[in-house]
Amino acid sequence: MAERPMLELQDVFVLSGVPKHTFVQAVEYPRLLVALRTPGRSIIVEGPSGIGKTTAVINAIAEAGLTDKIIQLSARKPADIAFIKELPGQVPFGTVLVDDFHRLDTDTKRAIADIMNTLADEGAAHSKLVVLGITNAGQSLIQFGKDLANRVEVIPFEANPEHKVAELISKGEAALNISLNIREDIIREAQGSFYLAQMLSYNTCLRAKIMRAVTE
């Protein structure tokens, strides 16, 4: 039997990308998953940076069985913005995830709102539109149609409870076969942010010269 590769610190407490070994379902996760499984239901996920929005969405999309149809776009990339502007003519487009959508111009937001309305009217199973933005960013889409608020799922991500942050740290400790002696301090200082919990745990290990899983 091939020996299992040893886990590295950066693969456990992740500073960029989607964590695999320390993924924890946010409180809002079940609502997100159900919305993904509902035909015609577009989703607006909003909340502060580092709270776990993108990680939750990527994992929920995988659990909903939509990974093979997903297109990930960012309003920070000019090439992606051009593609987003063409979305109305691309239906059906599978599952499209638009990150930082609050950065889009007014006309593009209006076009996204129109797509959401159309998918809701049709109860479309062939296309799913998920947009992520900062706190209260959903209002910039809902303002384009008074009926849109009832046709999309607006999911605000807020500070995660301490027991969720503790779960993240525990998973990391188990993966690296270690025990962080300042875990309670990390839980408190993270202030409900999964990203801060990852960063503080990562740097704690780094200072202790723990670069990979500890072998007994």
C-alpha positions as CSV (number, residue, x, y, z in Angstrom):
1,M,0.0,0.0,0.0
2,A,1.4,3.5,-1.0
3,E,2.3,5.6,1.9
4,R,0.0,8.5,2.5
5,P,1.7,11.9,1.8
6,M,2.4,14.0,4.9
7,L,0.2,17.1,5.1
8,E,1.9,20.5,4.9
9,L,1.1,23.5,7.1
10,Q,-0.1,25.6,4.1
11,D,-2.5,22.8,3.0
12,V,-4.2,22.6,6.4
13,F,-4.4,26.2,7.6
14,V,-5.0,27.9,4.3
15,L,-4.3,31.6,3.6
16,S,-5.5,31.6,0.0
17,G,-7.9,29.3,-1.9
18,V,-10.5,27.0,-0.6
19,P,-9.5,24.9,2.5
20,K,-10.0,21.2,2.3
21,H,-8.9,19.9,5.7
22,T,-10.3,22.8,7.8
23,F,-13.6,23.4,6.0
24,V,-16.4,24.1,8.5
25,Q,-20.0,24.7,7.5
26,A,-21.1,28.2,8.4
27,V,-24.5,28.6,10.1
28,E,-26.0,29.7,6.7
29,Y,-24.7,26.6,4.9
30,P,-28.0,24.6,4.9
31,R,-30.0,27.5,3.5
32,L,-27.4,28.0,0.8
33,L,-27.4,24.3,-0.1
34,V,-31.2,24.1,-0.4
35,A,-31.3,27.3,-2.6
36,L,-28.7,25.7,-4.9
37,R,-31.0,22.7,-5.3
38,T,-34.1,24.8,-6.0
39,P,-34.7,25.3,-9.8
40,G,-34.9,28.9,-10.9
41,R,-33.7,30.2,-7.5
42,S,-30.7,32.6,-8.0
43,I,-28.6,33.4,-4.9
44,I,-27.1,36.6,-3.5
45,V,-24.5,35.9,-0.8
46,E,-23.3,39.0,1.0
47,G,-21.1,39.7,4.0
48,P,-17.7,41.0,5.1
49,S,-14.4,39.8,3.6
50,G,-13.0,36.7,5.3
51,I,-16.2,35.4,6.7
52,G,-16.2,32.3,4.5
53,K,-18.7,33.2,1.7
54,T,-16.7,31.8,-1.2
55,T,-15.5,28.7,0.6
56,A,-19.1,27.9,1.6
57,V,-20.4,28.4,-1.9
58,I,-17.8,26.3,-3.6
59,N,-18.4,23.4,-1.1
60,A,-22.1,23.7,-1.4
61,I,-22.0,23.7,-5.2
62,A,-19.9,20.5,-5.0
63,E,-22.4,18.9,-2.5
64,A,-25.3,19.9,-4.8
65,G,-23.6,18.0,-7.6
66,L,-23.1,21.2,-9.8
67,T,-19.3,21.3,-9.9
68,D,-19.0,19.9,-13.4
69,K,-21.1,22.8,-14.8
70,I,-19.7,25.7,-12.9
71,I,-18.2,28.9,-14.4
72,Q,-16.3,31.1,-11.8
73,L,-16.1,34.8,-12.6
74,S,-14.7,37.8,-10.8
75,A,-15.7,41.4,-11.2
76,R,-12.1,42.3,-10.5
77,K,-11.0,40.8,-13.9
78,P,-11.6,42.7,-17.1
79,A,-12.0,39.6,-19.2
80,D,-14.6,38.2,-16.7
81,I,-16.5,41.4,-16.7
82,A,-16.8,41.2,-20.5
83,F,-18.2,37.6,-20.2
84,I,-20.6,38.7,-17.4
85,K,-22.0,41.4,-19.8
86,E,-22.7,38.7,-22.3
87,L,-24.5,36.3,-19.9
88,P,-28.1,37.3,-21.0
89,G,-27.3,35.8,-24.4
90,Q,-25.6,32.7,-23.0
91,V,-28.7,31.1,-21.4
92,P,-28.6,28.2,-20.6
93,F,-25.2,28.6,-18.9
94,G,-25.2,26.0,-16.1
95,T,-24.0,27.3,-12.8
96,V,-22.3,30.8,-12.9
97,L,-20.6,32.2,-9.8
98,V,-19.8,35.9,-9.9
99,D,-17.5,37.1,-7.0
100,D,-17.3,40.8,-6.0
101,F,-20.4,41.6,-8.0
102,H,-20.8,44.9,-6.1
103,R,-17.9,46.2,-8.3
104,L,-19.9,45.9,-11.5
105,D,-21.4,49.0,-13.2
106,T,-25.1,49.8,-12.9
107,D,-26.1,48.5,-16.4
108,T,-24.4,45.1,-15.8
109,K,-26.1,44.8,-12.4
110,R,-29.4,45.5,-14.1
111,A,-28.8,42.8,-16.7
112,I,-28.0,40.3,-13.9
113,A,-31.2,41.2,-12.1
114,D,-33.1,40.6,-15.3
115,I,-31.6,37.2,-15.7
116,M,-32.5,36.3,-12.1
117,N,-36.1,37.4,-12.8
118,T,-36.3,35.3,-16.0
119,L,-34.8,32.2,-14.3
120,A,-37.3,32.5,-11.5
121,D,-40.3,32.9,-13.9
122,E,-39.3,29.8,-15.8
123,G,-38.3,27.8,-12.7
124,A,-35.2,27.0,-14.8
125,A,-33.2,23.9,-13.9
126,H,-30.6,24.5,-16.6
127,S,-29.1,27.7,-15.2
128,K,-28.1,28.9,-11.7
129,L,-26.7,32.3,-11.0
130,V,-24.9,32.9,-7.7
131,V,-23.4,36.3,-6.9
132,L,-21.2,37.2,-3.9
133,G,-20.6,40.7,-2.6
134,I,-20.0,42.8,0.5
135,T,-22.6,43.4,3.2
136,N,-25.9,44.8,1.9
137,A,-24.7,44.5,-1.7
138,G,-27.8,42.7,-2.6
139,Q,-29.8,45.9,-2.5
140,S,-28.0,47.1,-5.6
141,L,-29.7,44.3,-7.5
142,I,-33.1,44.2,-5.8
143,Q,-33.6,47.9,-6.5
144,F,-34.0,47.0,-10.2
145,G,-37.2,45.1,-9.6
146,K,-39.6,45.1,-6.6
147,D,-40.5,41.5,-7.2
148,L,-36.9,40.3,-7.3
149,A,-36.6,40.2,-3.5
150,N,-39.2,37.3,-3.5
151,R,-37.6,35.5,-6.4
152,V,-34.0,35.2,-5.2
153,E,-32.4,33.9,-2.1
154,V,-30.5,36.7,-0.2
155,I,-28.2,35.0,2.3
156,P,-26.2,37.4,4.6
157,F,-23.1,35.8,6.1
158,E,-22.3,37.2,9.5
159,A,-19.6,36.5,12.1
160,N,-19.4,32.8,12.8
161,P,-20.1,31.6,16.4
162,E,-17.1,30.7,18.5
163,H,-17.9,27.0,18.4
164,K,-17.6,27.0,14.6
165,V,-14.2,28.7,14.8
166,A,-13.2,26.2,17.4
167,E,-14.3,23.4,15.1
168,L,-12.0,24.8,12.4
169,I,-9.0,24.9,14.7
170,S,-9.7,21.4,16.0
171,K,-9.7,20.0,12.4
172,G,-6.4,21.7,11.8
173,E,-4.9,20.3,15.0
174,A,-6.1,16.8,14.1
175,A,-4.7,17.1,10.5
176,L,-1.3,18.2,11.8
177,N,-1.3,16.0,14.9
178,I,-0.7,19.0,17.2
179,S,-2.4,21.0,20.0
180,L,-2.3,24.8,19.9
181,N,-1.8,26.0,23.4
182,I,-3.3,29.4,22.5
183,R,-6.4,28.1,20.8
184,E,-8.8,30.0,23.1
185,D,-6.9,33.2,22.2
186,I,-7.2,32.5,18.5
187,I,-10.9,31.8,18.9
188,R,-11.4,35.1,20.6
189,E,-9.2,37.2,18.3
190,A,-10.7,35.7,15.1
191,Q,-13.9,37.5,16.0
192,G,-16.0,35.1,14.0
193,S,-13.8,35.2,10.8
194,F,-12.8,31.9,9.4
195,Y,-10.0,33.6,7.5
196,L,-8.6,35.2,10.6
197,A,-8.7,31.9,12.4
198,Q,-6.8,30.3,9.5
199,M,-4.2,33.1,9.5
200,L,-3.7,33.1,13.3
201,S,-3.4,29.3,13.5
202,Y,-1.0,29.3,10.5
203,N,1.3,31.9,12.1
204,T,1.2,30.2,15.5
205,C,2.4,27.0,13.8
206,L,5.0,28.9,11.8
207,R,6.5,30.5,15.0
208,A,6.6,27.1,16.6
209,K,8.5,25.8,13.5
210,I,5.7,23.4,12.7
211,M,5.8,23.1,8.9
212,R,4.0,19.8,8.4
213,A,2.1,17.1,10.3
214,V,4.0,15.9,13.4
215,T,4.8,12.2,13.4
216,E,5.0,10.4,16.7
